[in-house]
Amino acid sequence: MVRGRISRLSVRDVRFPTSLGGHGSDAMHTDPDYSTAYVVIETDAEDGIKGCGITFTLGKGTEVVVCAVNALAHHVLNKDLKDIVGDFRGFYRQLTSDGQLRWIGPEKGVVHLATAAVLNAVWDLWAKQEGKPVWKLLVDMDPRTLVSCIDFRYITDVLTEEDALEILQKGQVGKKEREKQMLAQGYPAYTTSCAWLGYSDDTLKQLCAQALKDGWTRFKVKVGADLQDDVRRCQIIRDMIGPEKTLMMDANQRWDVPEAVEWMSKLAKFKPLWIEEPTSPDDILGHAAISKALVPLGIGIATGEQCHNRVIFKQLLQAKALQFLQIDSCRLGSVNENLSVLLMAKKFEIPVCPHAGGVGLCELVQHLIIFDYISVSACLKNRMCEYVDHLHEHFKYPVMIQRASYMPPKDPGYSTEMKEDSVKKHQYPEGEVWKKLLAAQEN
């Protein structure tokens, strides 16, 4: 039962000093501090349930997202939750079409990251009130209600409301069996934790050996800074995991288009399933050119973690610029916009392999991909969800990985609620962790 008027919205800048250990380092982000703008919304309902939402950032700049959240807050405060979810499309459009704030978007950049954090908190609140995890809330939802959450503006040339409804109605067939399968076996995952660019060879080997021991069969390695170094590191990993296990590569937008083709032709001998983000995330035609050039090498293109919105995804699909689509739970406008991208991917029969890791991205995106399998794609071929083994201990309901698979969360909500003690310690700059680090830097 949906209830309560939203009476309070707070947002905090929470940062983790992951750069100290090289965690998360890649060819373009050499010293990332995994961070989040952490949003909490409260209502006047007597149940005391709070909605928690996050958006993922890398340290500096989090304060800008916090400002953007505060700028959007008036759209949420004093609204009845029932009215919001009763016209979710209208509410989504209100947030993304603010007559003044839209100028610094629209539906991209800092203001869209802030929109995601706010909407993630709304979905968490709604699911908690319904007593269901978000994936289950979505799976149980009537197709027409699901469609009513989506803003189809700018994508009707590819996906109409009628198209979406037809896909969801077809997805009703066999849904119960797929839900049982997910609850028993989980959703297949791959690991990125072994091969960050800043790791030494010894660390890489140690983590790879442990991952193999833990049953991982799919591995991703960061590339793009130095070709000879990439060849050496890829050789180490391929030798360790053997010829049969799956290897992916991620350049994190490092290359120009011709450079990407040339570089990957040198790395093709390691048999990567895909090269991720080979060039600028905005270069749709560039991705299409790289995709076409790499077909003879058997290497696919994966991208999406920095795609601004559903419109970019629409064009990537239209241009045949990717073979693996990577949604992100915080870059797009929360569940609402991700639903539209999942449905477009289904229409084009392109597998979705979500981006995860960071702060809470695994916790969030597991809900979307489990829903996708049960209600939309009904397929696991060439599909897997990224997993990074960092910072889960700071969440009240952390992800559960068994047999290298995401096990569906059972606690109500979006798995976004952080432990208050962790938030206080890592709040920037006044948290205990940062006080010590900043004092040490001054000395």
N, C-alpha and C positions, 0 to 999 in steps of 0.2 A: 504494500500500500504506500503510494507516494504521498509524502506529507511535508509540511514545513515551509516557512518563508526564510530565504537566505538572509541572515542577520549580520554575518561577519565574514570578511575575506582577509586572510593574512598571507603574506609571501615572504620567504626568507632565502638568503643567498647562502647555500650550503656547498662547501668545496672540500675535496679530498686531495691531499698532496701526492697524487700518483706519479707525478713527474720525477719524484725522488728515486723511484725504482725503475724508471723507463717503461712502466705499464701504460699501454695505450699508444706508444710511440709508433709513428709511421713516417713515410717519406715527406709529408707536408706538415705534420703536427709532431714536432720533435720533443716538446716538453709539456704535454697536456696534464692539467689538473682536473680530473673528472669532477664535474660540478652539476648542480641543479638549482633552478628556481623552484622552491618547494611551496606549493599553494595549499592552504587549508580553508575550506568553507564550512561554516556552521549555520544551523537553522534554529528557529525558535521552537521546533518540535521538542517534546519532552523526552524523546528517546536518547538525546545527547549524541547521536551519530554524526560524525564529521566526514566530509569528503576530502580526500587528499589527492593532489595532482602534481606531476613533475614535468619539467622539460629539461633535456640534457644539454649541458654546455661544457666548455673546457677552461674554466678559471676566469680570467679577465673577460669581461663582457657579460658575466652573469648579472652584474649590477644593472646593466642596461635592460636585460630581460625583466628584472624585478620592477624597474620603472614602467615598462610596458604593461606588466600585469596590473600594476596600480592604476594605470591609465584606462584599462578595460573594466576595472572593478565596478564602476557605476552601472554597467549593463547587467550585472549579476545581482547586486545588492537589492534587497527588498522585493525580489521576484519570488513567487511561489514555485517550488520545484515542480509541482504538478503542471503549472502553466508552461514551464521550460520544456519538459519532456513531452507534453501534450502537443507542442508545436516546435519540435526540435530543429526542424529545417529552418523555421523562421528565426529561432534564437541563434542558430549558427550564423545565419546571414546577417543578423543584427550585429553580432560580434565582428564579423569580417568586413562589414560594409559601413562601419562608423565613418561618417562623412569627412572627418578630419584625420583620424588615425589611418584610414585606408591609403592615404597619400604615401605613407612610409611602408606600405605593403605593395599592392594589395595581395593578401594571402601569401606572403613570403617574408623572409627575414625575421628580425627580432619580434615584430608585432604578431607574426604567425606562431612563433615559438611560444609567446605569451598566451596566445589563444589556445594552443594545445594544452598548456599547463592548466588553464582555467577549466577547459572542457573535460580534461582527464579527471579533474576533481569532481565535476558534476556527474560523470559516469560512475566514479567510485561511490559517491553518495547515493545515487539511484540504485546501484547494485546492492549496496549494503542494506538499504531500506527494504529491498525485495528479498534479502537473505540469500543472494546468489552471487557466485563469481561472475564477472562480466561476460566471459565466454558462454556461460550457461544462460544468462539473461538474454544474450543475442540468439542463441540456439533455440530457446523457447519462444522467442518473439514471433508473432504473426508476420508473414512476409510483407504485408501492406504497412504494418507499423514500422518495420525495418526500413522500408523504402522511404517512409515519411521523415526519417532522420537525415536523409541525404539531400544536399544541395546539388542539383543537376545542372546548374547554370554553367555554361561554357563547354559542357561535354555531351550535349544531346546529339551531336553529329556522330557520336560513337556509341553512347549508352543513354537510352531514354528510360523514363520510369517504367514503361511497359516492358522493355528489355530486362531491367533489373528484377521486376516482379516475376517474369517468366523464369529467369535463372534461379531465383529463390524458391519458386514453386516446384521446379524440377528437383531442386536440392532436398525437398521434403522426402523424396523416395530413398529409402535405406538409411535415413538419418539416425534412427535409434540404434541400428547396428554399428554405425560409424562412431557414435558416442560411446557405446560399450567398448569398442576397439581402442579409442583414445584413453578411456579410463583404465583399461587393462595394460596397454602397451606404451602409451605416450606418443608424442610427436618427435620424429627423428631430428637430431641436432648435429651441428658440427662445431668444432672448437677453433677459436682464434687465440686462445690463451698461450700457446706454445711459442709463437714466432713473431713477437713484436720486433720492430726494426732496431730498437735500442738494446735488445738482449744480447749478451755474449753467446758465443758458440756453446760454451759449457751449460749455460742456463737453458738454451734452446734444446740441447740434447737431453738434459735432465727432465725438462717439462714434457718433451715428446715421449720419452720412455715411460713416464708416469701416466700420460694420457693413453698410451697403448695398453698399459697394464689395467687401466680403468675401463677399457672396452671401446675407446673412441676409434672410429674408422674413417672419419672425414676431418681433414685438417686444412686450415688456411694460413698462408704465409704472406707477410707484408713485403712488397718489392717497390722498386722505382727510384731509389736514390743513387745506386751505383750498380752498373750491369754486372761487373765481375763479382762483386759482393753478393748480388742476387743469385748468380749461377752457383757460387760456392754454398750459400745457405740453402738453396733449393735442393742441391745435391745431397747435403747432409740430411735434410728432412726426407727426401725420396728414398735414400738408402735406409733410413730408420724405419719408415712405414711400409716399405716394399712396393712393388709395382701394382698391386691390386687395390690398395686403399685409395680413397678419393683425395685429391689435392686441388685447392683453389688458390688463386693469387689476387692480391689487392694492391693497386698502385695509388689509391687515395688522391686521384686527380693530378698526378705529377706530370704527365706527358702532353706534348702536342700530338696531333693526329698521326702524322707520318712516323714520329718517334715511337708511339705506342705500337704500331704495326711492326716496326723494325725490332724493337726491344722484345716483343712477345714471340717473334719468329726465332729469337735466340733462346727463349725460355720454353719453347714448345716441346723440347725433348723430355721435359719433366712431366708431360701429359697433364696439364692443368685442365680441370673441367671448365673453369671460367677465369677471366681477368675482370676484376671489379674496379669500377671507376677509373678507367684508363686515361680519361681526359676531363676537361671541365664538365661539371654536372649539368650545366646549361646548354652544352653543345650537342643538340639532338642529331644534327646532320653529321657531326664528327663521330658520334657513337655509331651511327648507321654505317659510315665509311669503314670504321675499324671492324665492326661486326662482319661486314661483307668480306673484308680482307682476311679475317681469321677463320672463316668457314672451312677453307681447305686444310687448315691445321687442326680442326676439330676443337677449337677453343671458343666458348661462348662469351657473351658480354653480360655482366651483372652490374646493375646500378639502381640507385633510388634513395640511398640514405640521406642525400642532400638535395633531392628533388623538392622544389618548393611546394608543389601543390598537384592536384589531380590533372591540371591542364598540361603540365610537363609530362606526366606519366602517359596521358592520352597521346601526346605527340610521339613519345618514344615508342609506344606500341604501334601507332600508325606508320612510323618510319622504319619498322622492323629493326630498331636500334639496340634491342636487348633480347637475350634468350632466358634470362633469369631476372625477375622483378623483385626489388628489395624495398618493401614498405618500411617506414619508420613510425613509431608510435608518438613521437614528439615533434618531428619536423613538419608533418601534415597536421591538419586541424582535428586531432584526436580521432576517436572511433568513427565519427560521422564521415570525415573525408576518406579515411582508410577503407570504409565500406565501399565507397564508389570505386576506389582503385582495385580492390579485390574483385569486384564485379566486372570491371573492364578487363582485368587479367584473365578472368574466366572466359569472357567473350572471345578474346584473342588466343585462348588456350596456351598462355604463357605461365610457367610455374612461378609461384611466389615463394621466395626464400628470404624472410625478414632480416633486417639489420637489428642487431642487439648488442648487449655489452653495456658500456658506460655506467651511469648511475640509474639503475632501475629499468633500463630498456628491456632486459630479459624478462623482468617481472611483468611489464606491460604487454609486450608483443606476443607472449605465449597465449594470451587470451584471443588475440586476433587470428593467429594462425590455426589454433584449435577450432575456432568457429569456422574459419575458411574451409577446413577439411570436412567438418561435419555437415555444413549447410550450403557451401558454394562449390568448391572444386571437386570434392569426393574422390580425390586422387593424391597419391603420395609419390608418384614417379618424378624423379629429379627434383624433389622438394625436401628442404631441410631448413631448420631455423638456427641462426647463429647463437652460440653460447660463449660467454666470456666469464671466467671464474674470478670476478672482482666485486667486492663491496656488497655482496648479498647479505652479509651479516648485519648490515645497518637497517634492514627492512623487517617489519613485523611479520610479514608473510613471504619469506624468500622463496625463490624458485626451487623446485625439486627435480633433480636430474637422476634418472635411473636407467642403466643400460644405454647411456648416451642418448637419452630421449627426455623431452620435457613431459613431466607427469601433470595432468590437468589440475590446477589449483582448486581446492574445495572451500576455502574461506570466502565469505561474501566480500564483494568489492573488486577493485582493479589491481590488487596487490601493490598499491602505491604508497601505503602508509609506512612512514619511516619511524624508527625508534626515537622517542623524544630525546633520550640521552645522546644519541649519535648526532642529531640535528644541533643540539646545544654545543657539543664539543667542536663541531666542524663548521659552525656558522662563521661567515667571513665578515669582518676581521676580528670580531670580539670573542669567538670561541676559543676554548683552551688550547686546541691543537695549533691554531693560527697565531695566537698570542706568543706561544713559544717559538714557532718558526720565524715569525717576523722579528722578534727580539734577537734571535740568533743571527738573522741576516744583517741587522743593524750593527751587531758586534763584529 
